[in-house]
Amino acid sequence: MSDSGPWQELWQQAYSSAQPTLSSIRDTLGSATLPHPRIMRVGHLDAELLDQELVHLLCEPLQKSLNLVNTALRTRFDSELTLVIQLTLYKFSLWNLGASYGARLQGLKYSTSNRPSDPASRTPGGLPRRTLIIHGVFTIIVPYLYSRLRAHALSRAWPDTPSSDTRRVAWQMLTRLESTHSLLSLLNFVAFLLNGRYRSLSDRLLGMSLVPTSSQVKREVSYEFMNRQMVWHAFTEFLLFLLPLINTRSVQRRVARLMSQLTLSSILSNTSKGASQNYLRKHGKYEALPADQCAICAENASYTLNLGYTVNASVAFATEGAVETTGDDEVPPFPIYTPYITSCGHVYCYHCITERMMRTADEGLDSGWQCLRCAESVKSADRLEAEESESIPAHSDTMSDYEFSSDPDATDMSGSASSYLGSLSE
């Protein structure tokens, strides 16, 4: 403890002798100017491009939806749709966060020289309300009004009017303003490349500049979005390759057939699994349809015209047939033209049964197609002769023109159909 006195005095002398040197170092550091942070001009330009791409990505599905509804509606309100999306993005990005989505991805935010101290005059993002309102008018509202005015002038042929006409003068003023704006934008871009402060004319007029959100400026490239785009692009290319190979009509018919079989009666019948179930007679979808009407025509009408027929359409057809057959002069809704009788004993139109047979052959079903009246498998069909047709209650006006026709063309058609159906049954 006695040796601590000399050592303390030595430390005090060394500290006192170093004070002049330390003071000079402090003065040098205090007078030195800090280096300016590196300005990433490419980040500013990339932020603008990202904002434009975001608007395009949001507008594209809505424009396609309007195009499906009405093409003229999409063409008429295309500019208004873009305006609404831009205003929505401006509210949720620049107004609430102080930077656009593209600027935030680049690590940038807006900064102004006159930041108000009153919180009521600032936006949630910390920028002045009045400045942002004017900035939104300059960047969104004015371009929309200009595009609308230019489209209106071109549709009314203002450039083709006489030189003394006020519309021609207004068009010349509009073109001069456009040229002036383009020249000023070019000068501003050159100035931006020199100092990197103001990216657009509206930013320069309002004193709004993009600054880095952190002191250490570094350009980080995220490949997450690129990888997502590559996966989505590969998936769409695979779908474009696969969809032409799929027979959508066949899939649609199979789904419709499956849905038609899922009736309440079939569900209830599946619950009772008795031995006598095999001896029950099958009921077709259009069993109650009158015999002078084609069940295939009725089914096609229910699909194509959306007449509201359900899987229990037999009840509806039964009531309709009862009403329609009361009058002898009324034409049935689905008359049979060129009648053909199937192997199960039911009559259909020639064109309907031929189309159903060809569809079955294309699908490769060896069991044939299911009759719509008795639900039996149909493998062949023949021309309905006059003796057999007398037993079918048909309308006198419609059936007489086709069933007992002696037209040579009808005979050729029946022969070709019989040979095709015979080969199919084999």
C-alpha positions in Angstrom: 0.0 0.0 0.0 3.0 2.3 0.6 4.0 1.8 -3.1 0.7 3.1 -4.5 1.7 6.8 -4.0 4.6 7.0 -6.5 2.7 5.0 -9.1 -0.3 7.3 -8.8 1.9 10.3 -9.3 3.5 8.8 -12.4 0.0 8.1 -13.9 -1.1 11.7 -13.2 2.0 13.1 -14.8 1.5 11.0 -17.9 -2.1 12.0 -18.2 -1.3 15.7 -17.8 1.4 15.5 -20.5 -1.0 13.8 -23.0 -3.7 16.4 -22.6 -2.4 18.7 -25.4 -2.2 15.9 -27.8 -5.8 14.7 -27.0 -7.1 18.2 -27.4 -5.6 18.5 -30.8 -7.1 15.2 -31.9 -10.6 16.3 -30.6 -10.4 19.5 -32.5 -9.4 17.7 -35.7 -12.2 15.3 -35.5 -14.7 18.0 -34.7 -13.8 20.2 -37.7 -13.7 17.3 -40.1 -16.8 16.9 -42.4 -18.5 13.6 -42.4 -18.6 11.8 -45.8 -21.9 11.8 -47.6 -23.7 8.5 -47.8 -23.5 6.8 -51.1 -26.6 7.5 -53.2 -27.9 4.4 -55.0 -29.6 6.0 -58.0 -30.5 2.6 -59.5 -32.5 1.8 -56.3 -34.6 4.9 -56.9 -35.3 3.9 -60.5 -36.0 0.3 -59.5 -38.5 1.5 -56.9 -40.5 3.3 -59.6 -40.5 0.3 -61.9 -41.6 -1.9 -59.0 -44.5 0.4 -58.3 -45.6 0.4 -62.0 -45.4 -3.4 -62.1 -47.5 -3.7 -59.0 -50.2 -1.6 -60.5 -50.1 -3.7 -63.6 -50.4 -6.9 -61.7 -53.4 -5.7 -59.8 -55.1 -4.3 -62.8 -54.7 -7.4 -65.1 -57.0 -9.8 -63.3 -59.7 -7.1 -62.9 -59.4 -6.2 -66.5 -59.8 -9.8 -67.6 -62.9 -10.2 -65.4 -64.5 -7.1 -67.0 -63.5 -8.4 -70.4 -65.4 -11.6 -69.7 -68.5 -9.7 -68.6 -68.4 -7.0 -71.3 -65.6 -6.0 -73.6 -67.0 -2.5 -74.1 -67.3 -2.1 -70.3 -63.6 -2.9 -69.9 -62.5 -0.5 -72.6 -64.7 2.3 -71.2 -63.6 2.1 -67.6 -60.0 0.9 -68.0 -58.6 4.3 -66.9 -60.9 4.6 -63.9 -60.0 1.1 -62.8 -56.3 2.0 -62.9 -57.0 5.3 -61.0 -58.8 3.4 -58.2 -55.9 1.0 -57.8 -53.3 3.7 -57.8 -55.2 5.7 -55.2 -55.7 2.6 -53.0 -52.0 1.8 -53.2 -51.1 5.5 -52.5 -53.2 5.5 -49.3 -51.9 2.2 -47.9 -48.2 2.8 -48.8 -47.1 6.4 -49.1 -49.8 7.9 -46.9 -49.6 5.3 -44.1 -46.0 4.2 -44.3 -44.1 7.2 -45.8 -42.8 5.3 -48.8 -44.2 3.3 -51.7 -44.0 -0.5 -51.7 -41.3 -0.4 -54.4 -39.3 2.1 -52.3 -39.6 -0.1 -49.2 -38.3 -3.1 -51.1 -35.3 -1.0 -52.0 -34.8 0.2 -48.4 -35.9 3.8 -49.2 -38.3 6.3 -47.7 -39.5 9.8 -48.5 -38.1 12.8 -46.5 -39.0 16.5 -46.7 -37.2 19.6 -45.5 -40.2 21.1 -43.8 -41.4 18.5 -41.3 -44.3 20.0 -39.3 -44.1 19.7 -35.5 -47.9 19.4 -35.1 -48.9 15.8 -35.2 -52.4 16.7 -36.6 -50.8 18.1 -39.8 -48.8 14.9 -40.4 -49.8 11.7 -42.0 -49.3 8.3 -40.2 -46.1 8.0 -42.2 -44.7 11.2 -40.7 -44.9 13.3 -43.9 -46.9 16.6 -44.2 -50.5 16.1 -45.2 -50.7 19.0 -47.5 -47.5 18.0 -49.3 -48.7 14.5 -49.8 -52.1 15.6 -51.1 -50.4 17.9 -53.7 -48.0 15.1 -54.6 -50.9 12.6 -55.1 -52.7 15.1 -57.3 -49.5 15.7 -59.4 -48.7 12.0 -59.8 -52.1 10.3 -60.1 -55.0 12.8 -60.7 -53.2 15.0 -63.3 -52.0 12.0 -65.5 -55.5 10.5 -65.4 -57.2 13.8 -66.5 -54.6 14.3 -69.2 -55.1 10.8 -70.6 -58.9 11.3 -70.6 -58.7 14.7 -72.3 -56.4 13.4 -74.9 -58.6 10.4 -75.6 -61.6 12.7 -75.9 -59.8 15.0 -78.2 -58.7 12.2 -80.5 -62.2 10.6 -80.5 -63.7 14.0 -81.5 -61.0 14.6 -84.2 -59.6 17.8 -82.7 -56.4 17.7 -84.7 -58.4 17.6 -88.0 -60.4 20.7 -87.3 -59.7 24.0 -89.0 -56.8 26.1 -87.6 -59.2 28.9 -86.4 -61.3 26.5 -84.4 -61.0 26.6 -80.7 -60.7 22.8 -80.5 -57.6 23.0 -82.8 -56.1 25.7 -80.6 -56.8 23.6 -77.5 -55.1 20.6 -79.1 -52.1 22.7 -80.0 -51.8 24.0 -76.4 -52.2 20.4 -75.2 -49.3 19.2 -77.4 -47.1 22.1 -76.3 -47.7 21.3 -72.7 -46.8 17.7 -73.4 -43.6 18.7 -75.1 -42.7 21.1 -72.3 -43.3 18.5 -69.7 -41.2 16.0 -71.6 -38.3 18.5 -71.8 -38.5 19.4 -68.1 -38.6 15.7 -67.2 -35.5 15.1 -69.3 -33.6 17.9 -67.6 -34.7 16.7 -64.2 -33.5 13.2 -65.0 -30.1 14.5 -66.0 -30.0 16.5 -62.7 -31.0 13.3 -60.8 -28.1 11.4 -62.4 -25.7 14.1 -61.2 -26.8 14.5 -57.6 -29.3 11.7 -57.1 -31.8 13.7 -55.0 -35.1 14.2 -56.9 -36.3 11.4 -59.1 -39.3 13.2 -60.7 -40.6 16.8 -61.3 -43.2 16.5 -58.6 -40.6 15.4 -56.1 -38.4 18.4 -57.0 -41.3 20.9 -56.8 -42.4 19.6 -53.4 -38.9 19.0 -52.0 -39.5 15.3 -51.4 -36.4 13.1 -51.8 -35.9 9.4 -51.2 -33.3 8.6 -48.5 -32.1 5.3 -47.1 -33.9 3.9 -44.1 -30.6 2.9 -42.5 -27.2 4.6 -42.2 -25.4 1.6 -43.8 -26.5 1.6 -47.4 -26.1 -1.7 -49.1 -27.9 -3.1 -52.1 -29.4 -6.5 -51.2 -31.0 -8.5 -54.0 -33.7 -10.8 -52.8 -34.3 -13.8 -55.1 -37.5 -14.9 -53.4 -39.8 -13.1 -55.8 -37.7 -14.3 -58.8 -37.9 -17.9 -57.6 -41.6 -17.6 -57.1 -42.0 -16.2 -60.6 -39.9 -19.1 -62.1 -42.0 -21.7 -60.3 -45.3 -20.1 -61.4 -43.9 -19.8 -65.0 -43.0 -23.5 -65.1 -46.4 -24.4 -63.7 -48.2 -22.4 -66.3 -46.1 -23.9 -69.1 -46.9 -27.4 -67.8 -50.7 -26.5 -67.8 -50.4 -25.2 -71.4 -48.8 -28.5 -72.4 -51.3 -30.6 -70.5 -54.7 -29.0 -71.1 -54.8 -29.7 -74.9 -54.3 -33.4 -74.1 -57.4 -33.5 -71.9 -60.8 -34.1 -73.4 -62.8 -31.5 -71.5 -66.1 -32.5 -73.0 -65.6 -36.2 -72.0 -64.7 -35.1 -68.4 -67.7 -32.9 -68.3 -70.0 -35.7 -69.4 -68.5 -38.1 -66.9 -69.1 -35.6 -64.1 -72.6 -34.9 -65.2 -73.3 -38.7 -65.4 -71.9 -39.2 -61.9 -73.9 -36.3 -60.5 -77.1 -37.6 -62.1 -76.6 -41.0 -60.5 -76.3 -39.4 -57.0 -80.0 -39.0 -56.6 -82.0 -39.4 -53.4 -83.5 -42.6 -54.6 -80.1 -44.2 -55.3 -78.8 -43.1 -51.9 -81.8 -44.6 -50.1 -81.6 -47.8 -52.2 -77.9 -48.2 -51.3 -78.9 -48.4 -47.6 -81.1 -51.4 -48.1 -78.9 -54.2 -49.3 -81.4 -57.1 -49.6 -81.4 -60.1 -51.9 -84.5 -58.9 -53.7 -82.7 -55.7 -54.9 -81.4 -57.5 -57.9 -84.9 -58.2 -59.2 -86.1 -54.6 -59.0 -86.8 -52.9 -62.3 -84.5 -50.0 -63.1 -85.9 -46.5 -63.6 -84.4 -44.1 -66.0 -83.9 -40.4 -65.6 -86.7 -39.6 -68.1 -89.0 -42.6 -67.6 -92.1 -40.4 -67.1 -91.5 -38.5 -70.3 -94.3 -39.0 -72.9 -93.5 -41.7 -75.5 -93.9 -39.2 -78.4 -90.9 -37.1 -77.1 -87.2 -37.8 -77.4 -85.5 -38.1 -74.0 -82.0 -37.2 -75.4 -83.4 -34.0 -76.8 -84.8 -33.2 -73.4 -81.5 -33.9 -71.7 -79.5 -31.8 -74.2 -82.0 -29.0 -73.7 -81.6 -29.1 -70.0 -77.8 -28.8 -70.4 -77.5 -26.3 -73.2 -80.5 -24.0 -72.5 -80.4 -24.3 -68.7 -84.1 -25.0 -68.5 -83.8 -26.0 -64.9 -84.4 -29.7 -65.2 -82.9 -31.6 -62.3 -82.1 -35.2 -61.8 -85.7 -35.8 -60.8 -86.9 -34.3 -64.1 -89.2 -37.3 -64.6 -91.8 -35.7 -62.3 -91.7 -32.4 -64.2 -91.9 -34.1 -67.6 -94.8 -36.3 -66.3 -96.8 -33.2 -65.4 -95.8 -31.4 -68.6 -96.7 -34.5 -70.7 -100.1 -34.7 -69.0 -100.9 -31.1 -69.8 -99.5 -31.1 -73.3 -101.1 -34.3 -74.5 -104.6 -33.0 -73.6 -104.7 -31.0 -76.9 -104.5 -32.9 -80.2 -103.2 -29.9 -82.1 -100.3 -29.0 -79.8 -96.8 -29.8 -80.8 -94.7 -31.7 -78.2 -91.7 -29.8 -76.8 -89.2 -32.5 -77.9 -90.7 -34.4 -80.9 -89.0 -37.4 -82.4 -87.6 -36.9 -85.9 -86.6 -40.0 -87.9 -87.4 -42.4 -85.1 -85.0 -45.3 -84.2 -85.7 -47.9 -81.6 -83.0 -49.2 -79.3 -82.3 -52.7 -78.1 -84.2 -52.0 -74.9 -87.3 -51.0 -76.9 -87.4 -47.2 -76.6 -87.5 -44.7 -79.4 -85.2 -41.7 -80.0 -84.3 -39.4 -82.8 -81.9 -40.6 -85.4 -79.4 -37.7 -84.9 -79.6 -38.0 -81.1 -79.0 -41.7 -81.0 -76.2 -41.6 -83.6 -74.5 -38.8 -81.6 -74.8 -40.8 -78.4 -73.5 -44.0 -80.1 -70.5 -42.1 -81.6 -69.7 -40.6 -78.2 -69.8 -44.0 -76.6 -67.4 -45.3 -79.2 -65.0 -42.4 -78.7 -65.0 -43.0 -75.0 -64.2 -46.7 -75.5 -67.1 -48.0 -73.4 -67.9 -51.6 -74.4 -71.1 -51.7 -72.3 -72.8 -49.1 -74.5 -74.7 -46.1 -73.2 -77.4 -46.0 -70.6 -81.0 -45.6 -71.8 -82.6 -42.5 -70.3 -86.0 -44.2 -69.9 -85.1 -47.7 -68.4 -81.4 -47.2 -67.5 -80.5 -50.4 -69.5 -77.3 -50.6 -71.6 -78.0 -49.8 -75.2 -75.7 -51.5 -77.7 -77.7 -51.3 -81.0 -80.6 -49.5 -82.6 -82.7 -50.0 -85.8 -85.0 -47.9 -87.9 -88.5 -47.9 -86.5 -90.9 -49.5 -89.0 -94.4 -48.3 -89.7 -96.1 -51.2 -87.9 -94.1 -50.5 -84.7 -94.6 -46.8 -84.9 -98.4 -47.2 -84.9 -98.3 -48.4 -81.3 -96.5 -45.3 -80.2 -98.7 -42.3 -79.4 -97.2 -39.7 -81.6 -98.4 -36.3 -82.9 -100.0 -36.6 -86.3 -98.3 -33.5 -87.7 -94.8 -34.1 -86.6 -94.4 -37.8 -86.8 -96.1 -38.3 -90.2 -93.5 -36.1 -91.9 -90.6 -38.1 -90.7 -91.5 -41.6 -89.7 -93.1 -42.7 -93.0 -91.0 -40.6 -95.3 -89.9 -42.1 -98.6 -87.1 -39.7 -99.1 -84.0 -41.4 -100.6 -81.7 -39.4 -98.3 -83.5 -40.7 -95.3 -83.1 -44.2 -96.5 -79.3 -43.7 -97.0 -79.0 -42.3 -93.5 -80.8 -45.2 -92.0 -78.6 -47.7 -93.8 -75.4 -46.0 -92.7 -76.6 -45.7 -89.1 -77.7 -49.4 -89.1 -74.3 -50.5 -90.3 -72.5 -48.3 -87.8 -74.6 -49.4 -84.9 -74.3 -53.0 -85.9 -70.5 -52.8 -85.9 -70.6 -51.0 -82.6 -72.8 -53.8 -81.1 -70.3 -56.4 -82.3 
